[in-house]
Amino acid sequence: MLLGDAGAVRVSDAAPLGVWAGAGEGHAREVLLRAHPLVHDGTIDGTATFARSLGYGNVELQAWLPSAAPVRIGLAGFADLARASRREGAQPDGPTNLDVGAGVRVHVRGTDGALRLDFARGVRDGASAVTVGWQAESRVR
């Protein structure tokens, strides 16, 4: 199954930090950029993809292993793209980040989604991360 998502988020110049757009592992904000976690030690990193404006795109290919058991396993390959602009500080436009990787999905029948375990690497800067998150039911087949 091939999944994809793209979009842009923009808030006003007067918007507080709590509503700024960000991309990362999917915990603090929904947009995924899996080799570049948004939050480090409970705070948003100064180099994070976080700003008043954010453009993004994601594509993911999933292959679910056949199973009659209540637990299903899936494999995934993905690419995440994001660019933040209208940031604070000396660099108002952040770099465009492209992260690629692979992951495992675990779906238990009767639940509303799947646990995802992803291994990602940043193409531009070599950043890497292992992330765990929840994937909505609409992205599980």
N, CA, C and O atoms as CSV, one atom per row, in Angstrom:
chain,resi,resn,atom,element,x,y,z
A,1,MET,N,N,0.837,-1.156,0.000
A,1,MET,CA,C,0.000,0.000,0.000
A,1,MET,C,C,0.898,1.239,0.000
A,1,MET,O,O,1.865,1.312,0.758
A,2,LEU,N,N,0.577,2.192,-0.838
A,2,LEU,CA,C,1.319,3.444,-0.928
A,2,LEU,C,C,0.511,4.545,-0.263
A,2,LEU,O,O,-0.660,4.746,-0.584
A,3,LEU,N,N,1.137,5.256,0.662
A,3,LEU,CA,C,0.499,6.349,1.385
A,3,LEU,C,C,1.280,7.624,1.127
A,3,LEU,O,O,2.497,7.589,0.948
A,4,GLY,N,N,0.582,8.748,1.107
A,4,GLY,CA,C,1.262,10.015,0.919
A,4,GLY,C,C,0.492,11.153,1.539
A,4,GLY,O,O,-0.714,11.062,1.766
A,5,ASP,N,N,1.205,12.222,1.809
A,5,ASP,CA,C,0.613,13.399,2.435
A,5,ASP,C,C,1.515,14.585,2.097
A,5,ASP,O,O,2.738,14.450,2.061
A,6,ALA,N,N,0.925,15.717,1.858
A,6,ALA,CA,C,1.698,16.939,1.610
A,6,ALA,C,C,0.863,18.126,2.044
A,6,ALA,O,O,-0.367,18.061,2.066
A,7,GLY,N,N,1.536,19.208,2.389
A,7,GLY,CA,C,0.786,20.378,2.775
A,7,GLY,C,C,1.679,21.512,3.229
A,7,GLY,O,O,2.905,21.456,3.126
A,8,ALA,N,N,1.025,22.540,3.734
A,8,ALA,CA,C,1.719,23.710,4.262
A,8,ALA,C,C,0.926,24.231,5.448
A,8,ALA,O,O,-0.302,24.161,5.475
A,9,VAL,N,N,1.647,24.753,6.420
A,9,VAL,CA,C,1.046,25.344,7.609
A,9,VAL,C,C,1.650,26.729,7.766
A,9,VAL,O,O,2.857,26.909,7.600
A,10,ARG,N,N,0.806,27.712,8.088
A,10,ARG,CA,C,1.297,29.072,8.280
A,10,ARG,C,C,0.496,29.720,9.396
A,10,ARG,O,O,-0.732,29.643,9.416
A,11,VAL,N,N,1.198,30.359,10.324
A,11,VAL,CA,C,0.535,31.111,11.388
A,11,VAL,C,C,0.979,32.572,11.292
A,11,VAL,O,O,1.967,32.884,10.628
A,12,SER,N,N,0.249,33.455,11.953
A,12,SER,CA,C,0.549,34.887,11.884
A,12,SER,C,C,1.851,35.224,12.598
A,12,SER,O,O,2.367,34.432,13.387
A,13,ASP,N,N,2.367,36.401,12.310
A,13,ASP,CA,C,3.593,36.866,12.963
A,13,ASP,C,C,3.407,37.019,14.476
A,13,ASP,O,O,4.376,36.930,15.229
A,14,ALA,N,N,2.173,37.248,14.920
A,14,ALA,CA,C,1.902,37.441,16.344
A,14,ALA,C,C,1.585,36.131,17.075
A,14,ALA,O,O,1.358,36.140,18.285
A,15,ALA,N,N,1.569,35.020,16.359
A,15,ALA,CA,C,1.198,33.738,16.968
A,15,ALA,C,C,2.212,33.318,18.027
A,15,ALA,O,O,3.417,33.456,17.818
A,16,PRO,N,N,1.734,32.803,19.169
A,16,PRO,CA,C,2.658,32.326,20.200
A,16,PRO,C,C,3.345,31.029,19.762
A,16,PRO,O,O,2.843,30.325,18.886
A,17,LEU,N,N,4.485,30.717,20.367
A,17,LEU,CA,C,5.248,29.513,20.022
A,17,LEU,C,C,4.419,28.236,20.097
A,17,LEU,O,O,4.668,27.292,19.347
A,18,GLY,N,N,3.454,28.198,20.977
A,18,GLY,CA,C,2.640,27.003,21.159
A,18,GLY,C,C,1.846,26.588,19.939
A,18,GLY,O,O,1.414,25.438,19.854
A,19,VAL,N,N,1.639,27.494,18.986
A,19,VAL,CA,C,0.882,27.139,17.771
A,19,VAL,C,C,1.753,27.149,16.517
A,19,VAL,O,O,1.243,26.930,15.418
A,20,TRP,N,N,3.056,27.397,16.657
A,20,TRP,CA,C,3.946,27.333,15.495
A,20,TRP,C,C,3.945,25.917,14.925
A,20,TRP,O,O,3.637,24.948,15.619
A,21,ALA,N,N,4.296,25.823,13.655
A,21,ALA,CA,C,4.346,24.531,12.963
A,21,ALA,C,C,5.705,23.873,13.178
A,21,ALA,O,O,6.728,24.548,13.297
A,22,GLY,N,N,5.694,22.551,13.224
A,22,GLY,CA,C,6.947,21.818,13.387
A,22,GLY,C,C,6.843,20.435,12.774
A,22,GLY,O,O,5.749,19.902,12.587
A,23,ALA,N,N,7.989,19.868,12.468
A,23,ALA,CA,C,8.057,18.503,11.929
A,23,ALA,C,C,9.077,17.728,12.741
A,23,ALA,O,O,10.117,18.266,13.121
A,24,GLY,N,N,8.780,16.473,13.005
A,24,GLY,CA,C,9.685,15.641,13.793
A,24,GLY,C,C,9.210,14.208,13.855
A,24,GLY,O,O,8.769,13.641,12.855
A,25,GLU,N,N,9.304,13.627,15.038
A,25,GLU,CA,C,8.993,12.211,15.220
A,25,GLU,C,C,7.508,11.932,15.383
A,25,GLU,O,O,7.115,10.770,15.483
A,26,GLY,N,N,6.672,12.966,15.413
A,26,GLY,CA,C,5.233,12.787,15.496
A,26,GLY,C,C,4.649,12.904,16.881
A,26,GLY,O,O,3.456,12.657,17.057
A,27,HIS,N,N,5.449,13.277,17.887
A,27,HIS,CA,C,4.923,13.403,19.247
A,27,HIS,C,C,4.449,14.828,19.531
A,27,HIS,O,O,3.305,15.014,19.947
A,28,ALA,N,N,5.286,15.827,19.320
A,28,ALA,CA,C,4.926,17.210,19.620
A,28,ALA,C,C,4.079,17.836,18.513
A,28,ALA,O,O,3.232,18.685,18.791
A,29,ARG,N,N,4.293,17.439,17.293
A,29,ARG,CA,C,3.514,17.897,16.142
A,29,ARG,C,C,3.259,16.685,15.251
A,29,ARG,O,O,4.003,15.705,15.299
A,30,GLU,N,N,2.216,16.755,14.445
A,30,GLU,CA,C,1.789,15.617,13.624
A,30,GLU,C,C,2.682,15.375,12.402
A,30,GLU,O,O,2.834,14.231,11.976
A,31,VAL,N,N,3.267,16.418,11.838
A,31,VAL,CA,C,4.075,16.281,10.615
A,31,VAL,C,C,5.349,15.485,10.915
A,31,VAL,O,O,6.060,15.767,11.879
A,32,LEU,N,N,5.620,14.491,10.074
A,32,LEU,CA,C,6.760,13.603,10.298
A,32,LEU,C,C,8.012,14.065,9.556
A,32,LEU,O,O,7.964,14.435,8.383
A,33,LEU,N,N,9.123,14.031,10.271
A,33,LEU,CA,C,10.473,14.228,9.750
A,33,LEU,C,C,11.340,13.353,10.652
A,33,LEU,O,O,11.996,13.848,11.569
A,34,ARG,N,N,11.336,12.052,10.382
A,34,ARG,CA,C,11.727,11.044,11.363
A,34,ARG,C,C,13.206,10.965,11.720
A,34,ARG,O,O,13.531,10.353,12.737
A,35,ALA,N,N,14.109,11.537,10.959
A,35,ALA,CA,C,15.518,11.558,11.373
A,35,ALA,C,C,15.847,12.822,12.165
A,35,ALA,O,O,16.973,12.986,12.634
A,36,HIS,N,N,14.882,13.701,12.311
A,36,HIS,CA,C,15.082,14.975,12.998
A,36,HIS,C,C,14.011,15.178,14.065
A,36,HIS,O,O,13.071,15.943,13.847
A,37,PRO,N,N,14.130,14.513,15.212
A,37,PRO,CA,C,13.138,14.708,16.274
A,37,PRO,C,C,13.000,16.188,16.637
A,37,PRO,O,O,13.985,16.925,16.687
A,38,LEU,N,N,11.782,16.597,16.884
A,38,LEU,CA,C,11.487,17.993,17.181
A,38,LEU,C,C,11.855,18.356,18.622
A,38,LEU,O,O,12.329,19.461,18.886
A,39,VAL,N,N,11.637,17.435,19.540
A,39,VAL,CA,C,11.841,17.702,20.961
A,39,VAL,C,C,13.046,16.912,21.479
A,39,VAL,O,O,13.172,15.716,21.220
A,40,HIS,N,N,13.931,17.598,22.216
A,40,HIS,CA,C,15.088,16.986,22.868
A,40,HIS,C,C,15.045,17.362,24.339
A,40,HIS,O,O,14.997,18.545,24.673
A,41,ASP,N,N,15.062,16.391,25.205
A,41,ASP,CA,C,15.026,16.620,26.650
A,41,ASP,C,C,13.871,17.530,27.068
A,41,ASP,O,O,14.026,18.380,27.945
A,42,GLY,N,N,12.726,17.345,26.439
A,42,GLY,CA,C,11.526,18.076,26.824
A,42,GLY,C,C,11.351,19.453,26.216
A,42,GLY,O,O,10.335,20.104,26.460
A,43,THR,N,N,12.323,19.921,25.422
A,43,THR,CA,C,12.187,21.237,24.791
A,43,THR,C,C,12.450,21.129,23.291
A,43,THR,O,O,13.091,20.191,22.819
A,44,ILE,N,N,11.946,22.095,22.572
A,44,ILE,CA,C,12.165,22.130,21.130
A,44,ILE,C,C,13.575,22.631,20.873
A,44,ILE,O,O,13.968,23.698,21.344
A,45,ASP,N,N,14.329,21.843,20.118
A,45,ASP,CA,C,15.723,22.140,19.796
A,45,ASP,C,C,15.790,23.394,18.922
A,45,ASP,O,O,14.935,23.590,18.059
A,46,GLY,N,N,16.787,24.235,19.135
A,46,GLY,CA,C,16.968,25.455,18.349
A,46,GLY,C,C,17.247,25.210,16.877
A,46,GLY,O,O,17.063,26.114,16.062
A,47,THR,N,N,17.683,24.020,16.517
A,47,THR,CA,C,17.937,23.693,15.108
A,47,THR,C,C,16.782,22.900,14.503
A,47,THR,O,O,16.870,22.467,13.354
A,48,ALA,N,N,15.710,22.704,15.249
A,48,ALA,CA,C,14.577,21.891,14.785
A,48,ALA,C,C,13.851,22.546,13.614
A,48,ALA,O,O,13.972,23.749,13.384
A,49,THR,N,N,13.112,21.749,12.894
A,49,THR,CA,C,12.270,22.225,11.800
A,49,THR,C,C,10.982,22.746,12.440
A,49,THR,O,O,9.982,22.035,12.529
A,50,PHE,N,N,11.033,23.998,12.880
A,50,PHE,CA,C,9.989,24.606,13.692
A,50,PHE,C,C,9.944,26.097,13.374
A,50,PHE,O,O,10.957,26.784,13.501
A,51,ALA,N,N,8.783,26.608,12.962
A,51,ALA,CA,C,8.690,28.013,12.564
A,51,ALA,C,C,7.232,28.428,12.386
A,51,ALA,O,O,6.310,27.663,12.668
A,52,ARG,N,N,7.053,29.644,11.917
A,52,ARG,CA,C,5.704,30.140,11.637
A,52,ARG,C,C,5.146,29.560,10.341
A,52,ARG,O,O,3.931,29.521,10.152
A,53,SER,N,N,6.024,29.110,9.451
A,53,SER,CA,C,5.586,28.510,8.178
A,53,SER,C,C,6.320,27.194,7.969
A,53,SER,O,O,7.510,27.076,8.261
A,54,LEU,N,N,5.591,26.209,7.460
A,54,LEU,CA,C,6.164,24.885,7.237
A,54,LEU,C,C,5.552,24.279,5.987
A,54,LEU,O,O,4.330,24.217,5.844
A,55,GLY,N,N,6.416,23.831,5.082
A,55,GLY,CA,C,5.976,23.052,3.926
A,55,GLY,C,C,6.496,21.635,4.117
A,55,GLY,O,O,7.616,21.446,4.592
A,56,TYR,N,N,5.691,20.631,3.752
A,56,TYR,CA,C,6.091,19.252,4.015
A,56,TYR,C,C,5.473,18.274,3.022
A,56,TYR,O,O,4.496,18.585,2.340
A,57,GLY,N,N,6.059,17.098,2.959
A,57,GLY,CA,C,5.518,15.992,2.173
A,57,GLY,C,C,6.055,14.679,2.723
A,57,GLY,O,O,7.190,14.610,3.194
A,58,ASN,N,N,5.243,13.654,2.662
A,58,ASN,CA,C,5.634,12.324,3.126
A,58,ASN,C,C,5.110,11.285,2.142
A,58,ASN,O,O,4.019,11.426,1.588
A,59,VAL,N,N,5.894,10.258,1.939
A,59,VAL,CA,C,5.433,9.107,1.174
A,59,VAL,C,C,5.907,7.857,1.907
A,59,VAL,O,O,7.028,7.806,2.414
A,60,GLU,N,N,5.038,6.852,1.956
A,60,GLU,CA,C,5.372,5.617,2.666
A,60,GLU,C,C,4.792,4.432,1.912
A,60,GLU,O,O,3.630,4.444,1.507
A,61,LEU,N,N,5.604,3.424,1.733
A,61,LEU,CA,C,5.177,2.171,1.115
A,61,LEU,C,C,5.131,1.118,2.213
A,61,LEU,O,O,6.131,0.869,2.886
A,62,GLN,N,N,3.960,0.499,2.390
A,62,GLN,CA,C,3.791,-0.525,3.415
A,62,GLN,C,C,3.498,-1.869,2.770
A,62,GLN,O,O,2.800,-1.946,1.759
A,63,ALA,N,N,4.033,-2.919,3.359
A,63,ALA,CA,C,3.736,-4.297,2.948
A,63,ALA,C,C,3.383,-5.072,4.209
A,63,ALA,O,O,4.225,-5.262,5.086
A,64,TRP,N,N,2.138,-5.516,4.294
A,64,TRP,CA,C,1.665,-6.249,5.465
A,64,TRP,C,C,1.789,-7.738,5.222
A,64,TRP,O,O,1.349,-8.244,4.190
A,65,LEU,N,N,2.387,-8.439,6.168
A,65,LEU,CA,C,2.556,-9.877,6.055
A,65,LEU,C,C,1.211,-10.551,6.325
A,65,LEU,O,O,0.514,-10.181,7.270
A,66,PRO,N,N,0.838,-11.541,5.500
A,66,PRO,CA,C,-0.444,-12.211,5.729
A,66,PRO,C,C,-0.447,-12.955,7.069
A,66,PRO,O,O,0.533,-13.599,7.443
A,67,SER,N,N,-1.573,-12.850,7.780
A,67,SER,CA,C,-1.662,-13.514,9.077
A,67,SER,C,C,-3.115,-13.645,9.489
A,67,SER,O,O,-3.901,-12.713,9.318
A,68,ALA,N,N,-3.471,-14.789,10.027
A,68,ALA,CA,C,-4.803,-14.990,10.593
A,68,ALA,C,C,-4.794,-14.681,12.089
A,68,ALA,O,O,-5.848,-14.628,12.722
A,69,ALA,N,N,-3.626,-14.482,12.641
A,69,ALA,CA,C,-3.494,-14.174,14.065
A,69,ALA,C,C,-4.026,-12.774,14.354
A,69,ALA,O,O,-4.151,-11.964,13.435
A,70,PRO,N,N,-4.336,-12.477,15.600
A,70,PRO,CA,C,-4.844,-11.142,15.931
A,70,PRO,C,C,-3.784,-10.038,15.812
A,70,PRO,O,O,-4.126,-8.855,15.801
A,71,VAL,N,N,-2.521,-10.407,15.725
A,71,VAL,CA,C,-1.445,-9.425,15.572
A,71,VAL,C,C,-0.896,-9.536,14.153
A,71,VAL,O,O,-0.538,-10.622,13.697
A,72,ARG,N,N,-0.833,-8.396,13.458
A,72,ARG,CA,C,-0.279,-8.352,12.103
A,72,ARG,C,C,0.992,-7.526,12.115
A,72,ARG,O,O,1.105,-6.545,12.850
A,73,ILE,N,N,1.952,-7.937,11.289
A,73,ILE,CA,C,3.234,-7.242,11.169
A,73,ILE,C,C,3.330,-6.668,9.758
A,73,ILE,O,O,2.974,-7.327,8.782
A,74,GLY,N,N,3.809,-5.453,9.668
A,74,GLY,CA,C,4.025,-4.815,8.375
A,74,GLY,C,C,5.421,-4.229,8.299
A,74,GLY,O,O,6.026,-3.898,9.319
A,75,LEU,N,N,5.927,-4.103,7.083
A,75,LEU,CA,C,7.217,-3.465,6.832
A,75,LEU,C,C,6.955,-2.192,6.044
A,75,LEU,O,O,6.021,-2.138,5.244
A,76,ALA,N,N,7.769,-1.173,6.263
A,76,ALA,CA,C,7.547,0.103,5.598
A,76,ALA,C,C,8.861,0.725,5.155
A,76,ALA,O,O,9.892,0.563,5.808
A,77,GLY,N,N,8.811,1.431,4.046
A,77,GLY,CA,C,9.888,2.296,3.584
A,77,GLY,C,C,9.286,3.680,3.406
A,77,GLY,O,O,8.143,3.793,2.963
A,78,PHE,N,N,10.013,4.727,3.736
A,78,PHE,CA,C,9.415,6.060,3.699
A,78,PHE,C,C,10.420,7.136,3.328
A,78,PHE,O,O,11.633,6.937,3.390
A,79,ALA,N,N,9.878,8.282,2.940
A,79,ALA,CA,C,10.654,9.499,2.730
A,79,ALA,C,C,9.832,10.661,3.284
A,79,ALA,O,O,8.642,10.783,2.991
A,80,ASP,N,N,10.471,11.511,4.082
A,80,ASP,CA,C,9.838,12.692,4.670
A,80,ASP,C,C,10.609,13.926,4.195
A,80,ASP,O,O,11.840,13.919,4.165
A,81,LEU,N,N,9.891,14.968,3.829
A,81,LEU,CA,C,10.498,16.212,3.350
A,81,LEU,C,C,9.852,17.371,4.103
A,81,LEU,O,O,8.627,17.422,4.216
A,82,ALA,N,N,10.651,18.299,4.617
A,82,ALA,CA,C,10.088,19.461,5.319
A,82,ALA,C,C,11.045,20.642,5.255
A,82,ALA,O,O,12.266,20.487,5.239
A,83,ARG,N,N,10.441,21.835,5.220
A,83,ARG,CA,C,11.217,23.079,5.264
A,83,ARG,C,C,10.455,24.093,6.108
A,83,ARG,O,O,9.280,24.368,5.865
A,84,ALA,N,N,11.140,24.638,7.095
A,84,ALA,CA,C,10.559,25.665,7.961
A,84,ALA,C,C,11.050,27.036,7.505
A,84,ALA,O,O,12.215,27.200,7.143
A,85,SER,N,N,10.156,28.011,7.526
A,85,SER,CA,C,10.551,29.389,7.205
A,85,SER,C,C,9.803,30.338,8.149
A,85,SER,O,O,8.845,29.960,8.823
A,86,ARG,N,N,10.284,31.585,8.166
A,86,ARG,CA,C,9.773,32.586,9.096
A,86,ARG,C,C,10.090,32.171,10.528
A,86,ARG,O,O,9.232,32.211,11.411
A,87,ARG,N,N,11.353,31.768,10.738
A,87,ARG,CA,C,11.842,31.359,12.056
A,87,ARG,C,C,12.392,32.552,12.807
A,87,ARG,O,O,12.578,33.626,12.235
A,88,GLU,N,N,12.651,32.363,14.079
A,88,GLU,CA,C,13.317,33.376,14.893
A,88,GLU,C,C,14.817,33.282,14.678
A,88,GLU,O,O,15.319,32.234,14.273
A,89,GLY,N,N,15.538,34.361,14.942
A,89,GLY,CA,C,16.990,34.314,14.956
A,89,GLY,C,C,17.650,34.692,13.650
A,89,GLY,O,O,17.033,35.268,12.754
A,90,ALA,N,N,18.923,34.350,13.570
A,90,ALA,CA,C,19.769,34.771,12.456
A,90,ALA,C,C,19.420,34.087,11.136
A,90,ALA,O,O,19.670,34.647,10.069
A,91,GLN,N,N,18.848,32.886,11.194
A,91,GLN,CA,C,18.490,32.171,9.970
A,91,GLN,C,C,16.980,32.017,9.897
A,91,GLN,O,O,16.439,31.019,10.372
A,92,PRO,N,N,16.280,33.004,9.299
A,92,PRO,CA,C,14.822,32.945,9.267
A,92,PRO,C,C,14.270,31.788,8.429
A,92,PRO,O,O,13.142,31.350,8.656
A,93,ASP,N,N,15.048,31.290,7.466
A,93,ASP,CA,C,14.636,30.141,6.671
A,93,ASP,C,C,15.551,28.969,6.986
A,93,ASP,O,O,16.771,29.063,6.846
A,94,GLY,N,N,14.955,27.873,7.411
A,94,GLY,CA,C,15.730,26.687,7.737
A,94,GLY,C,C,16.052,25.897,6.476
A,94,GLY,O,O,15.512,26.182,5.407
A,95,PRO,N,N,16.925,24.913,6.597
A,95,PRO,CA,C,17.260,24.077,5.448
A,95,PRO,C,C,16.090,23.154,5.098
A,95,PRO,O,O,15.222,22.879,5.926
A,96,THR,N,N,16.094,22.688,3.859
A,96,THR,CA,C,15.129,21.668,3.467
A,96,THR,C,C,15.707,20.325,3.874
A,96,THR,O,O,16.812,19.966,3.466
A,97,ASN,N,N,14.966,19.595,4.669
A,97,ASN,CA,C,15.415,18.289,5.145
A,97,ASN,C,C,14.663,17.184,4.426
A,97,ASN,O,O,13.440,17.235,4.293
A,98,LEU,N,N,15.399,16.190,3.967
A,98,LEU,CA,C,14.843,14.985,3.376
A,98,LEU,C,C,15.344,13.817,4.205
A,98,LEU,O,O,16.548,13.583,4.299
A,99,ASP,N,N,14.417,13.088,4.804
A,99,ASP,CA,C,14.755,11.923,5.613
A,99,ASP,C,C,14.205,10.674,4.931
A,99,ASP,O,O,13.076,10.672,4.440
A,100,VAL,N,N,14.998,9.632,4.904
A,100,VAL,CA,C,14.560,8.362,4.335
A,100,VAL,C,C,14.792,7.266,5.367
A,100,VAL,O,O,15.655,7.388,6.236
A,101,GLY,N,N,14.013,6.197,5.260
A,101,GLY,CA,C,14.205,5.131,6.228
A,101,GLY,C,C,13.272,3.962,6.030
A,101,GLY,O,O,12.562,3.855,5.030
A,102,ALA,N,N,13.299,3.089,7.022
A,102,ALA,CA,C,12.484,1.878,7.011
A,102,ALA,C,C,11.925,1.661,8.399
A,102,ALA,O,O,12.449,2.167,9.392
A,103,GLY,N,N,10.849,0.896,8.445
A,103,GLY,CA,C,10.238,0.659,9.735
A,103,GLY,C,C,9.430,-0.619,9.789
A,103,GLY,O,O,9.223,-1.304,8.787
A,104,VAL,N,N,8.985,-0.911,10.992
A,104,VAL,CA,C,8.137,-2.065,11.266
A,104,VAL,C,C,6.823,-1.533,11.829
A,104,VAL,O,O,6.816,-0.590,12.620
A,105,ARG,N,N,5.715,-2.140,11.417
A,105,ARG,CA,C,4.401,-1.787,11.933
A,105,ARG,C,C,3.815,-3.002,12.638
A,105,ARG,O,O,3.959,-4.127,12.161
A,106,VAL,N,N,3.155,-2.781,13.771
A,106,VAL,CA,C,2.501,-3.858,14.516
A,106,VAL,C,C,1.063,-3.426,14.780
A,106,VAL,O,O,0.808,-2.445,15.478
A,107,HIS,N,N,0.131,-4.182,14.206
A,107,HIS,CA,C,-1.294,-3.870,14.356
A,107,HIS,C,C,-1.988,-5.019,15.074
A,107,HIS,O,O,-1.865,-6.177,14.675
A,108,VAL,N,N,-2.719,-4.688,16.137
A,108,VAL,CA,C,-3.527,-5.675,16.847
A,108,VAL,C,C,-4.967,-5.447,16.424
A,108,VAL,O,O,-5.506,-4.351,16.579
A,109,ARG,N,N,-5.585,-6.495,15.888
A,109,ARG,CA,C,-6.979,-6.367,15.450
A,109,ARG,C,C,-7.837,-5.822,16.590
A,109,ARG,O,O,-7.676,-6.203,17.749
A,110,GLY,N,N,-8.747,-4.924,16.231
A,110,GLY,CA,C,-9.617,-4.321,17.227
A,110,GLY,C,C,-9.108,-2.997,17.762
A,110,GLY,O,O,-9.840,-2.298,18.461
A,111,THR,N,N,-7.867,-2.634,17.450
A,111,THR,CA,C,-7.337,-1.338,17.876
A,111,THR,C,C,-7.513,-0.337,16.742
A,111,THR,O,O,-7.826,-0.720,15.615
A,112,ASP,N,N,-7.317,0.918,17.032
A,112,ASP,CA,C,-7.556,1.963,16.038
A,112,ASP,C,C,-6.283,2.439,15.337
A,112,ASP,O,O,-6.216,3.584,14.890
A,113,GLY,N,N,-5.284,1.578,15.238
A,113,GLY,CA,C,-4.063,1.957,14.541
A,113,GLY,C,C,-2.987,0.919,14.713
A,113,GLY,O,O,-3.260,-0.247,14.997
A,114,ALA,N,N,-1.757,1.361,14.536
A,114,ALA,CA,C,-0.617,0.438,14.638
A,114,ALA,C,C,0.552,1.141,15.320
A,114,ALA,O,O,0.743,2.349,15.180
A,115,LEU,N,N,1.311,0.367,16.046
A,115,LEU,CA,C,2.562,0.845,16.618
A,115,LEU,C,C,3.585,0.892,15.490
A,115,LEU,O,O,3.691,-0.051,14.707
A,116,ARG,N,N,4.342,1.990,15.403
A,116,ARG,CA,C,5.369,2.070,14.363
A,116,ARG,C,C,6.736,2.252,15.007
A,116,ARG,O,O,6.907,3.026,15.948
A,117,LEU,N,N,7.690,1.525,14.477
A,117,LEU,CA,C,9.088,1.631,14.887
A,117,LEU,C,C,9.866,1.974,13.625
A,117,LEU,O,O,9.911,1.179,12.687
A,118,ASP,N,N,10.481,3.161,13.597
A,118,ASP,CA,C,11.139,3.651,12.385
A,118,ASP,C,C,12.617,3.926,12.609
A,118,ASP,O,O,13.031,4.387,13.673
A,119,PHE,N,N,13.397,3.633,11.582
A,119,PHE,CA,C,14.829,3.920,11.530
A,119,PHE,C,C,15.013,4.897,10.372
A,119,PHE,O,O,14.724,4.550,9.227
A,120,ALA,N,N,15.492,6.116,10.649
A,120,ALA,CA,C,15.570,7.149,9.608
A,120,ALA,C,C,16.946,7.794,9.558
A,120,ALA,O,O,17.675,7.838,10.549
A,121,ARG,N,N,17.278,8.297,8.364
A,121,ARG,CA,C,18.554,8.992,8.152
A,121,ARG,C,C,18.291,10.236,7.313
A,121,ARG,O,O,17.561,10.185,6.323
A,122,GLY,N,N,18.892,11.354,7.718
A,122,GLY,CA,C,18.773,12.599,6.968
A,122,GLY,C,C,19.726,12.608,5.785
A,122,GLY,O,O,20.924,12.378,5.951
A,123,VAL,N,N,19.213,12.869,4.604
A,123,VAL,CA,C,20.033,12.877,3.390
A,123,VAL,C,C,20.966,14.082,3.380
A,123,VAL,O,O,22.126,13.950,2.990
A,124,ARG,N,N,20.494,15.248,3.797
A,124,ARG,CA,C,21.282,16.486,3.758
A,124,ARG,C,C,22.408,16.490,4.784
A,124,ARG,O,O,23.540,16.855,4.467
A,125,ASP,N,N,22.100,16.088,6.008
A,125,ASP,CA,C,23.066,16.262,7.093
A,125,ASP,C,C,23.508,14.973,7.786
A,125,ASP,O,O,24.322,15.031,8.707
A,126,GLY,N,N,23.001,13.830,7.377
A,126,GLY,CA,C,23.405,12.565,7.978
A,126,GLY,C,C,22.813,12.300,9.349
A,126,GLY,O,O,23.192,11.329,10.004
A,127,ALA,N,N,21.882,13.151,9.800
A,127,ALA,CA,C,21.227,12.917,11.089
A,127,ALA,C,C,20.534,11.564,11.060
A,127,ALA,O,O,20.081,11.113,10.007
A,128,SER,N,N,20.452,10.928,12.202
A,128,SER,CA,C,19.744,9.652,12.248
A,128,SER,C,C,18.978,9.542,13.557
A,128,SER,O,O,19.338,10.148,14.566
A,129,ALA,N,N,17.912,8.750,13.511
A,129,ALA,CA,C,17.100,8.563,14.709
A,129,ALA,C,C,16.301,7.278,14.590
A,129,ALA,O,O,15.960,6.824,13.499
A,130,VAL,N,N,16.023,6.719,15.733
A,130,VAL,CA,C,15.080,5.608,15.858
A,130,VAL,C,C,13.894,6.186,16.614
A,130,VAL,O,O,14.058,6.715,17.713
A,131,THR,N,N,12.704,6.091,16.036
A,131,THR,CA,C,11.527,6.662,16.675
A,131,THR,C,C,10.425,5.616,16.796
A,131,THR,O,O,10.337,4.677,16.005
A,132,VAL,N,N,9.593,5.809,17.808
A,132,VAL,CA,C,8.441,4.957,18.044
A,132,VAL,C,C,7.230,5.866,18.117
A,132,VAL,O,O,7.284,6.935,18.726
A,133,GLY,N,N,6.138,5.445,17.496
A,133,GLY,CA,C,4.932,6.256,17.519
A,133,GLY,C,C,3.709,5.432,17.199
A,133,GLY,O,O,3.792,4.220,16.998
A,134,TRP,N,N,2.576,6.098,17.154
A,134,TRP,CA,C,1.304,5.473,16.836
A,134,TRP,C,C,0.846,5.971,15.482
A,134,TRP,O,O,0.881,7.170,15.205
A,135,GLN,N,N,0.420,5.051,14.647
A,135,GLN,CA,C,-0.046,5.378,13.305
A,135,GLN,C,C,-1.561,5.192,13.260
A,135,GLN,O,O,-2.065,4.140,13.654
A,136,ALA,N,N,-2.277,6.185,12.793
A,136,ALA,CA,C,-3.740,6.153,12.774
A,136,ALA,C,C,-4.259,5.000,11.917
A,136,ALA,O,O,-3.583,4.534,11.000
A,137,GLU,N,N,-5.468,4.556,12.236
A,137,GLU,CA,C,-6.114,3.437,11.543
A,137,GLU,C,C,-6.172,3.650,10.031
A,137,GLU,O,O,-6.037,2.692,9.271
A,138,SER,N,N,-6.370,4.895,9.583
A,138,SER,CA,C,-6.469,5.166,8.151
A,138,SER,C,C,-5.191,4.811,7.406
A,138,SER,O,O,-5.202,4.718,6.179
A,139,ARG,N,N,-4.086,4.610,8.125
A,139,ARG,CA,C,-2.817,4.279,7.498
A,139,ARG,C,C,-2.440,2.812,7.721
A,139,ARG,O,O,-1.290,2.422,7.523
A,140,VAL,N,N,-3.427,2.002,8.139
A,140,VAL,CA,C,-3.200,0.576,8.369
A,140,VAL,C,C,-4.191,-0.205,7.518
A,140,VAL,O,O,-5.389,0.073,7.556
A,141,ARG,N,N,-3.724,-1.147,6.775
A,141,ARG,CA,C,-4.616,-1.983,5.928
A,141,ARG,C,C,-4.303,-3.430,6.124
A,141,ARG,O,O,-4.936,-4.287,5.507
